[in-house]
Amino acid sequence: MTQRRRIPRLIGSLLLVAATGVACGEAAADTGTVAAEPEVRPLGRIVPVPASVTPEGEPYTLTSATRIGVDGTSRESRALGRYLAGLLRPATGFPLPVVDEAAAPGGIRLRIDPGATALGAEGYRLVSGPGGLTLTAREPAGIFRGVQTLRQQLPSAVERKTVQNGPWKIAGGTVTDTPRYAYRGAMLDVSRHFFTVDEVKRYIDQLALYKVNTLHLHLSDDQGWRIAVDSWPRLTTYGGSTEVGGGPGGHYTKEQYREIVRYAASRYQEVVPEIDMPGHTNAALASYPELNCDGVAPPLYTGTKVGFSSLCAPKPVTYDFVDDVIREIAALTPGRYVHIGGDEARSTSHADYVAFMDRVQPVVAKYGKTVIGWHQLTGATPAPGALLQYWGLDRTPAAEKDRVAEAARNGTGLILSPADRTYLDIKYTKDTPLGLTWAGTVEVERSYDWDPGAYLPGVPEAAVRGVEAPLWTETLATTADLDVMAFPRLPGIAELGWSPASTHDWDTYKIRLAEQAPRFDALGITYHRSPQVPWPAE
């Protein structure tokens, strides 16, 4: 690999924001900025906003005597305790030993309760008061999501890596929280520009803070092939040797990919690998002449045009290639899904596209995975259980939206990624230095102010499995580039996936978002200071 740069209670919750955030609201009205951080952040004034918040009593205070209590017989419980301690130790300077729950009176307790069925797979309950703080969940993933709430309730200085001044207080009361959607994703394109394992891990940690649970890795495209395939080694040694603009490219060995998968799993994120086909395949076509209908390999490509490449659907070797690639990647991926792309196949005839997808989708099932495809898969017949990822625009022709709606009514699940709402590489305004404008421009309010459950006409709300924020990298080459395009839009899209629809209100959200700025700073995130958000004064 190349190493380089680089809700009954809901109303109460909203009233809480209004009642306890008067200073913030007045500051925003008077000066266009939010007030300085309070010593105790009002319970639930975080991103994503919790489903239910009941403020009550005095805060819990983290001290040098605090212990983190876990079920000592549970490996996952101990790991979660170590993760929480690792987050809190650097800035507090406290030892925060991880001990058996009984040895942590008055401390922080992480409690996995299989009987807490109402909390589901990722929900949690946080109870805070002077006598201690308890996080309860049915599953370990719920404890992890609750830790992100605990973390955001503390002053943003807790994110720093050197000892900071306290006090470290968490408001008293109860938060009971479960996600709206089971699929809350973010996509990182490592094909147009390559990003190292450590750079991907950094993004995973940023996603974790906002309760994102799926990392979609776009591993192949015209400009580069990024994952080792033993049976077709030139895919990486040649096809992965460049990127947009002609840089050195790079790829992940199988062990490096496994390392990403393991790290994501430690943050309770599932990795979805994408091998885009039959289009977006120039890197593969350049690596192996026999994959081309005329047997002639095209040159490597370092531009940004789309739609010009295609695997040769009539050739038997194409399906040997697809079988090998899916087999090897499925074996590396413990998650449920393999994404097969399917978009912008403009150099593939309709008949060839249908024939190709009819042969490829069963290969995914053969190796124990479920198909995800971009919504152009409706040009063929989506396999039973497949998910469609919709990336159209508000202005997408009605006929195309109708095909997606029909598939949804017939039982195909949808992941919503409308490009003019969720694509993080689209410019904020025409003057944004980075990004593209083919989908218009997407300011922060526009990225937040829509309802996934009611977005596509004719789609049953139950068909929507969740949302995903793709980050394409035609113009993005460094982690600072990723930061400024993802933040502050990513947290809002994450909130659309987690929080109840009835909480979605731009006027209250933008204040909570503005209060994230000191946290971005503490984490070293270079964010875009959109004029739509009442940021604290610099």
Disulfide bonds with the S-S distance in Angstrom:
Cys293-Cys312 2.01
